């Protein structure tokens, strides 16, 4: 399929969760509320609203400040890690509670030469309810990825670490390697392979995370 300039059209794949009052959230997080301060009427020409939401709602980017008291906030972190060549890795057959080194084809991953890695753990994303048993990612996987030059790791799970983790080993492995994190991606129907990722956090001063609109673009042949 050719575009106006003769180039091939590339498909854009939205890998973000839809945000509304029913979006499953980390236990204890405040629900999303969209309020309207003005509505179009005979006396008003526009709709004007406001939103109240947890920073880790839906698909989001953890800022280093989330797991490091001296880390950068969302407003301070560089944007380069969140845009560019990435590889989607299918680890749905992983048998353990966390993606481990043996669950990944490292030779294929190295051949992809992509500095951003997104892990698909779900057969179908749990849109309807919070999944407390989501599959985490081992710290050793993070260290192996860092050794390949990976600057960002993403997952369709709610976190790199288990829900009840007190040590946050995967997050601290990310900190040690100065990588960035995306969580809560929706990778249903996305084939393993190389894409372009665009998932920019908002410049929220002092924020430990930011919701993102994450998309993949197919790479034209």
N, C-alpha and C positions, 0 to 999 in steps of 0.2 A: 504494500500500500504506500503510495507516494503523497507527500505533502505538496503545498503550493510551490515550493522551491525545488521540487524534485526529490527531496529527501524522504526517507521512510518515516511514517508516523510511528511514534513510540507510545505504548500504553502506559497510562498512569494508574497505579494500584494504590488505593487508599488503605493503609494498614493501621488506622486509628479507631479507637472505640468511639461510639456515639455517646455524647454526654447528656444525660438528663437525670431526673430525680430517681430513676430506677437503676442507674449505673452502679454495679457492685463496687463497694469501696472497702479499703482496709478497715477492719473492725475498730470502731471508735471515731472514725473520721466523720466530719460533718457532711450531711447530704448537700448536693448541689441545689441551689435555689436561684432561679432567674426571676427577678422582680421588674415591674414596669412602672416607671415614674411618670410617663406620659404616653398617651395613645392617640392615634390619628382620629380626629373628630372634626366637627364643624369649627371648633375653636383652636385646634392644634394640628399642625401640618406634618408631624413626625411621630414615630414611635421611639421612645427613649427608655432603655432598661439598664439594669445592673445585675451582676452575678456574684454570688457568694459560693465559694467552693474550696475544697482541700487542694493543696498544691500537687498532691500525688494522685489526683483524680484521673481515672482512665489511662490513656497512653501518655506517658510523661518522661521527662528527662530528670534524673537525679543530679542535682548540682553537688560538687565536692563538699560543700558546707553541710550536706545531709549526713555525712559519715565522718567528717573531719572538722573539729571546732575552728581550725585555722584555714579551712578550705574556701574556695571561691563560691560566691552566690551565683544564682542564675544570670544576674546582670553582668557579672564579672567574667564568666567563662567564655573562652573563644568559641566561635561558631564553626571553625573548620572541621572539627570531629563529627559534626552532625550533618554534613553534606558531602556526598561523593560516592565513590565506588564501594559497594558492599557485597557480601555473599550471604545468602540465606542457607542455613544448614538445617536439614531435617533430622531431628533426634527423637521423633515420636516413638521409636522402638526402644528407647532407653527404659531399662527395667527397674532402676533404683529410684530413690526419692530425690536424687540430684543428678544432673548431667555430669558424667565423669569422663576422664581422659579416654577410656576405652569405648565410649559411645560416639566418638567423632573420627571421621576419616581424615586424618591429618595430612596425608599426601595430597588429597584432593583440595583440601583447604589451602595448603601452601601453594598449589598450582594456580588457584584462583587469584592470588596476589592482591587480595582486597583488604584494606586496612580497617574495615568495619564488618562485624560479624553479627548476624541476627539468628537466634536459635528458635526453631519451631518445635515446641513440646506438645502442643495440643492437636488432637484430631479435629476438634471443633471448639472454638473459643467459648468459655462459659459466660455468655452475656447475661443470663437470667439470674445468676446467684453467685455470691462470693465462693471461691474455691480455696478452702484452707489448706488443702493438700497439694497445692501446685508444686511443680517440679523445679527445684532450685538448681544452682550451678555450683560445682565445686570450685574451691579456691585454686586447685591445681590446674583446672581448665583455664581459669583466668590467667594464671602465670604462663601457661603454654601459649595462649593467644598473644600475650604481651611479647613473648619471645619471637613471634612471627611479625611483630611490628603493628599489631592491631591497636587502634586508638579508641575504638568504641565497641562495646558489646551490648547487644539488645536481646530481649527475650519476650515471648508472648505471656510469660508468667507474671505474677504480681511483683516479684522481687527476685534478685539473684540469690538471696539467702532465705532459708525457711521462715515461715511466719513466726515461729517461737524462738528464733535464734537470738541469743544474747551476745554472741561474739562477732557476728557480721563478718565472717571470714572472707567471703567472696568480695564484699564491698571494700574491705581493707586491702585485699589483693589488687583491686582496681586502683585504690588510692596509691599504693606503692608503685604502680606502673604509670600513674597519671593518665589513666584511661577515662572514658566517659560512659554513661549508662543510659539506656532506654529500657523502660519496662511497660508491660501491658500492651504490647503490640498485638495486632490481629493479623495472623498469617494464614488464616484459612484459605485454601485454594492457591496459595503462592508456591510455585514449584521451586525446589532447591536450585540455586544458581546465582549468577552475578547480576546485579542491578545497580542503579544509582539511587542512593538514599537521600531524602530531604526531610529533616525532622528538627526544625529550629526551635529552641526554647525562647520564651519571652524574656526581655531584659528586666526582670523583677528584682529590684534592689533588696538585698537581705534575704532572698527566698532560697530555701533548701531544695526546691524542685520547681518545675514548670510543666503544665500540660503542653503537648505539642500536637500539631497536625502532621502526622508522619505519612509519607508517600514513598513508593518505589516507582522508578521509571525504568522500563525495559531499555536495554542498551541496543541501539540500532546496529544491525549487521553491517 
